[in-house]
Amino acid sequence: MPNTKEIALKLNQALLAEEAVKAFQHYEALIKEHKELAQSEKQIKLLQQDLLQAKVHDDDNYESLNKQYHEAYEAFTNHPLVVNYLQLKEEVNDLLLEVEAIINNGLAIDIDL
C-alpha cells in the first residue's frame, strides 16, 4: 500500500496535468511577464494601503482615493488576460474543492469503519 507522501505526489502530478491547471499557470505567467499589468497590480495594492490609511485616519482624500482605486481595479480586472486568468482561477479552485470533498468523504468512511 502506498504511503501518504506517494499518494500526495501522485495527486499533485494529476492536478498539474489537468488542462485547467495548465491554462491557469500559463495565464499567471503571462500576467507576471506583462509589465503594464504588473505595474497596474502594484498600483492597486498601493492604493489599497492608502485607502486603508485614509479610512483609519478619517482623511478627506478617502473619496478621491476610493474613486482612483475602483478605476484602477476595473481597468485591471477587465483586461482580457486578467479576465481569462480569473475565470481559470475559479475553475481550478472548484477542482481543488472537489478533490478536498472526495478526500474528506474518504476519510469519513475510514473513520466510520
C-alpha contacts under 8 A as a table, 3 or more apart, distances in Angstrom:
res1	aa1	res2	aa2	distance
2	P	6	E	6.03
2	P	7	I	6.55
3	N	6	E	5.43
3	N	7	I	6.39
4	T	7	I	5.11
4	T	8	A	6.10
5	K	8	A	5.05
5	K	9	L	6.16
6	E	9	L	5.12
6	E	10	K	6.22
7	I	10	K	5.14
7	I	11	L	6.11
8	A	11	L	5.03
8	A	12	N	6.05
9	L	12	N	4.99
9	L	13	Q	6.16
10	K	13	Q	5.07
10	K	14	A	6.12
11	L	14	A	5.03
11	L	15	L	6.13
12	N	15	L	5.15
12	N	16	L	6.14
13	Q	16	L	5.12
13	Q	17	A	6.19
14	A	17	A	5.13
14	A	18	E	6.61
15	L	18	E	5.29
15	L	21	V	6.90
16	L	21	V	5.93
16	L	22	K	6.54
17	A	21	V	7.19
17	A	22	K	6.85
18	E	21	V	5.35
18	E	22	K	6.33
19	E	22	K	5.06
19	E	23	A	6.07
20	A	23	A	5.13
20	A	24	F	6.00
20	A	88	L	6.38
20	A	91	E	6.91
20	A	92	V	6.29
21	V	24	F	4.97
21	V	25	Q	6.15
21	V	88	L	7.68
21	V	92	V	6.05
22	K	25	Q	5.22
22	K	26	H	6.16
23	A	26	H	4.94
23	A	27	Y	6.24
23	A	88	L	7.16
24	F	27	Y	5.29
24	F	28	E	6.05
24	F	85	Y	6.06
24	F	88	L	5.33
24	F	89	K	6.26
24	F	92	V	7.55
25	Q	28	E	4.95
25	Q	29	A	6.18
26	H	29	A	5.27
26	H	30	L	6.28
27	Y	30	L	4.89
27	Y	31	I	6.14
27	Y	81	L	6.70
27	Y	82	V	7.84
27	Y	84	N	7.35
27	Y	85	Y	5.48
28	E	31	I	5.29
28	E	32	K	6.37
28	E	85	Y	6.57
29	A	32	K	5.10
29	A	33	E	6.16
30	L	33	E	5.12
30	L	34	H	6.07
30	L	81	L	7.67
31	I	34	H	5.10
31	I	37	L	6.27
31	I	38	A	6.74
31	I	81	L	6.88
31	I	82	V	7.23
32	K	35	K	7.32
32	K	37	L	7.52
32	K	38	A	5.91
33	E	38	A	7.44
34	H	37	L	5.43
34	H	38	A	6.11
35	K	38	A	5.06
35	K	39	Q	6.06
36	E	39	Q	5.15
36	E	40	S	6.12
37	L	40	S	4.90
37	L	41	E	6.08
37	L	76	F	6.97
38	A	41	E	5.14
38	A	42	K	6.32
39	Q	42	K	5.08
39	Q	43	Q	6.13
40	S	43	Q	4.98
40	S	44	I	6.18
40	S	72	A	7.17
40	S	76	F	6.57
41	E	44	I	5.11
41	E	45	K	6.34
41	E	76	F	7.26
42	K	45	K	5.15
42	K	46	L	6.26
43	Q	46	L	5.11
43	Q	47	L	6.10
43	Q	72	A	7.80
44	I	47	L	5.02
44	I	48	Q	6.12
44	I	69	Y	6.31
44	I	72	A	6.38
44	I	73	Y	6.42
45	K	48	Q	5.02
45	K	49	Q	6.41
46	L	49	Q	5.13
46	L	50	D	6.21
47	L	50	D	4.92
47	L	51	L	5.92
47	L	65	L	7.00
47	L	68	Q	7.72
47	L	69	Y	5.77
48	Q	51	L	5.03
48	Q	52	L	6.19
48	Q	69	Y	7.05
49	Q	52	L	5.15
49	Q	53	Q	6.27
50	D	53	Q	5.13
50	D	54	A	6.03
50	D	65	L	7.42
51	L	54	A	5.03
51	L	55	K	6.07
51	L	62	Y	6.28
51	L	65	L	6.14
51	L	66	N	6.52
52	L	55	K	5.14
52	L	56	V	6.12
53	Q	56	V	5.11
53	Q	57	H	6.07
54	A	57	H	5.24
54	A	58	D	5.71
54	A	59	D	4.64
54	A	60	D	7.61
54	A	61	N	6.84
54	A	62	Y	5.38
55	K	58	D	4.96
55	K	59	D	6.30
55	K	62	Y	6.38
56	V	59	D	7.77
58	D	62	Y	7.52
59	D	62	Y	5.66
60	D	63	E	7.26
61	N	64	S	5.30
61	N	65	L	6.07
62	Y	65	L	5.12
62	Y	66	N	5.91
63	E	66	N	4.96
63	E	67	K	6.17
64	S	67	K	5.18
64	S	68	Q	6.28
65	L	68	Q	5.00
65	L	69	Y	6.01
66	N	69	Y	5.05
66	N	70	H	6.20
67	K	70	H	5.26
67	K	71	E	6.18
68	Q	71	E	5.22
68	Q	72	A	6.14
69	Y	72	A	5.19
69	Y	73	Y	5.95
70	H	73	Y	4.97
70	H	74	E	5.95
71	E	74	E	5.22
71	E	75	A	6.17
72	A	75	A	5.18
72	A	76	F	6.13
73	Y	76	F	5.12
73	Y	77	T	6.02
74	E	77	T	5.24
74	E	78	N	5.89
75	A	78	N	5.35
75	A	79	H	6.47
76	F	79	H	5.54
76	F	82	V	7.02
77	T	82	V	5.62
77	T	83	V	6.13
78	N	82	V	6.72
78	N	83	V	5.98
79	H	82	V	5.30
79	H	83	V	6.10
80	P	83	V	5.02
80	P	84	N	6.25
81	L	84	N	5.33
81	L	85	Y	6.08
82	V	85	Y	4.82
82	V	86	L	5.96
83	V	86	L	5.29
83	V	87	Q	6.28
84	N	87	Q	5.16
84	N	88	L	6.14
85	Y	88	L	5.17
85	Y	89	K	5.96
86	L	89	K	4.89
86	L	90	E	6.25
87	Q	90	E	5.23
87	Q	91	E	6.34
88	L	91	E	4.88
88	L	92	V	6.05
89	K	92	V	5.17
89	K	93	N	6.04
90	E	93	N	5.00
90	E	94	D	6.16
91	E	94	D	5.12
91	E	95	L	6.30
92	V	95	L	4.95
92	V	96	L	6.21
93	N	96	L	5.06
93	N	97	L	6.16
94	D	97	L	5.04
94	D	98	E	6.17
95	L	98	E	5.06
95	L	99	V	6.30
96	L	99	V	5.02
96	L	100	E	6.08
97	L	100	E	4.95
97	L	101	A	6.13
98	E	101	A	5.10
98	E	102	I	6.25
99	V	102	I	5.11
99	V	103	I	6.18
100	E	103	I	5.12
100	E	104	N	6.04
101	A	104	N	5.04
101	A	105	N	5.99
102	I	105	N	5.13
102	I	106	G	6.12
103	I	106	G	5.04
103	I	107	L	6.15
104	N	107	L	5.02
104	N	108	A	6.10
105	N	108	A	5.01
105	N	109	I	6.22
106	G	109	I	5.14
106	G	110	D	6.28
107	L	110	D	5.05
107	L	111	I	6.14
108	A	111	I	5.09
108	A	112	D	6.18
109	I	112	D	5.14
109	I	113	L	6.47
110	D	113	L	5.32
